[in-house]
Amino acid sequence: MSILDKLKSGLAKTRQGIWKNTVGLFKGKVDEDFFEELEELLIQGDVGIKTTMELIEELKEIQGEKKLEGEELFTEFKNLLAGFLQSAPVELEKDQLNILLIVGVNGSGKTTSLAKLAHYFHEEKYAPLIVAGDTFRAAAIDQLKVWGERLNLPVIAQDPGSDPAAVCFDAREAALARGKNLLLVDTAGRLHTEKNLMEELKKIKRVLSKEESNLKTLLVLDATNGQNALEQARIFNESLTIDGIILTKLDGTAKGGIVFPLARELNLPVYKLGLGEGMEDLKPFDPTLFVEQLLGED
Amino acid sequence: MVFANLSEKLQGAMKKLRGKGKVSQRDVKEVMREVKMALLEADVNFKVVKDFVKRVEEKAVGEEVLSSLTPGQQVVKIVQQELTALMGSEREDLNLTGEIPVVMLVGLQGAGKTTATAKLGNYLRKNGKKPLLVAADVYRPAAIDQLETLGKQTGIEVFSLGTKTTPRDICRGALSKARREGFEPVIIDTAGRLHINEEMMEELKDLKQAINPGEILLVADSMTGQDAVNLAESFNRDLGLTGVVLTKMDGDARGGAALSIKAVTSAPIKFVGVGEKADALEPFHPDRLASRILGMGDVLGLIEKSEASYDREQAKKMEQKLREASFTFDDFLEQLHQVREMGPLEDIIGMLPGMGNKKMLKNLQVDEKQLVYTEAIINSMTRKERQNPDIIDGSRRRRIALGSGTSSQEVNRLLKQFKEMKKMMKRFQKSGKSSMMKNPFPF
């Protein structure tokens, strides 16, 4: 299945409802009611109040200047949306050690996303090594080991309760010793409001970046989360500097509108979209394609 | 604190009304627009917000309210009433009737079902039950190990048959074990699934038919956005939910899901998850939460919290000691532990009337640390010093400071505080207010 097809089928449920209504709205008359309805739809799409208001203002301006309606205004609207977005510049190179540090709140899908990334890069002929940096949650290490077996990839783990930064340090050494060029680091889920746990993450990152390597920090966000996802992103970014976002669970009825305030208010780019449970269902993010699919016809 | 943001905004809006002697329709409309925005920002479902605002406006602009002596207060009261109604007015307990009561937990991936299963078991055991946890998530890698580990940690029995058996057979096996060995209730952890995955939803329906659970609880992430309503509706339509467990309430979730889910499914929120530990599950009281959101505090909750972590016997002994003025640093330490057992200070203070405000709580994380230092200082004292702090001289002070990683000044400060406290107790004693001594803390 091509990326486009997968995006289309993955976003099928997301497209229903409010985004479909948005498409429909542009087929009608453009007046005050139109903008009010658009505002309601965007808020329902998890775009958030601030970004919605700004979007509406900008669209009004465009509309006022050029007196556009229907298909033309719709195109402008889509351009406006796509213009916010950018894909994350996460580039790996085979002749050096690449490290992907996966962070996020509890239950956002870190471990599953990590497994999918490992699978993807393995197919791309990288030599991945997986690190069980979640030494806290019950059976998190076992979960990762099961993935390792399924993917036939090595997993570095220590006992539950051990210091995650120490585990990461050892794993980094091991990766170099074994000639691996990709280290995938799983971390324990933590709410962004837990200051001490955020400090722990900073320490992990410090340990990992002690010596030169291509280290990218990826934040996993659950697309069904609402405006709180923005708060998560803000705080994780302040603590760690996030290179890209993995937005998971978009194959449900999640609205997906959160990508707009993420880009607009925090300037955070999306790296991958989680579109299903299959190993291949973590897809690269392309702003134009995403908007086309969100606001496309079935 | 959860809801802090919403709380702050709503209180800001309400403030405009409170003191007003005269309230016009326009005033109400204006304030309600702010309320609407606050609710939307908190991820309350759009339709729910619209209905809510409409209902409040209708009630508020009635003649009676606007012409009353305290129209502002009246409107605030209406908002509180409607907010409470939105979440369900009264606490609803678990239905644990039937030969072997069964509680089944369902929800999306990552909502926190497995953790909630263990916490619920722990909660029920504390209430005198003998629960059996059932590991029926055969899909997620190591989900069974996770529940088994949690079971071991809390000392609660876990039933599992590995991943090769169907959930249906696992549950049947669990039921017969429960019958044989006298476990009840049976709490079933199911695999996470998307509400639109028909095959997986069929499996749940099938499971429901096979074991006929008295409680089907939706475990939902309190950070869920506008989609909360969709997923709750789907689960409710397919399974008939009897209640909801809201998880991850210890973050800064704006709590919109809590306000929306009850409104669309009429399934009451029965529990909230408030932390990573096994005992971080609390029964949900909608009325108290509503008043907390509006900054009116939750004094009842505070009392219950302190009672739950306060040993009556110990309290009596303590009172005795206070009376005889033989209160030592050992006793102080014990009291410190009890306060800490009540949970994070931040939460406790958020329950005090007028203290739900985020800004006031900003520096609290530091205060929590202060408790840790205090504890360290006391721990670094010898037994003799704890019994009789007067013997602490310069050299002892330095040793204590070194041992606790603090400074002599900090040790001094604590000693001084302790002295003051004892003085205060003596004064209380003289005026006969012995009941006030139960918690002689400076904070």
Interface residues (C-beta under 8 A of the other chain):
Chain A: K13 E40 I43 Q44 G45 D46 G48 I49 V105 N106 G107 S108 G109 T112 F136 R137 A138 A139 A140 D142 Q143 K145 V146 W147 R150 L191 H192 T193 K195 D222 T224 N225 G226 Q227 N228 A229 E231 Q232 K249 D251 G252 T253 A254 K255 I258
Chain B: M37 L40 E41 A42 D43 F46 L108 Q109 G110 A111 G112 R140 P141 A142 A143 D145 Q146 L147 E148 T149 L150 Q153 L194 H195 I196 D221 M223 T224 G225 Q226 D227 A228 N230 L231 T247 K248 D250 G251 D252 A253 R254 G256 A257 E276 Q365
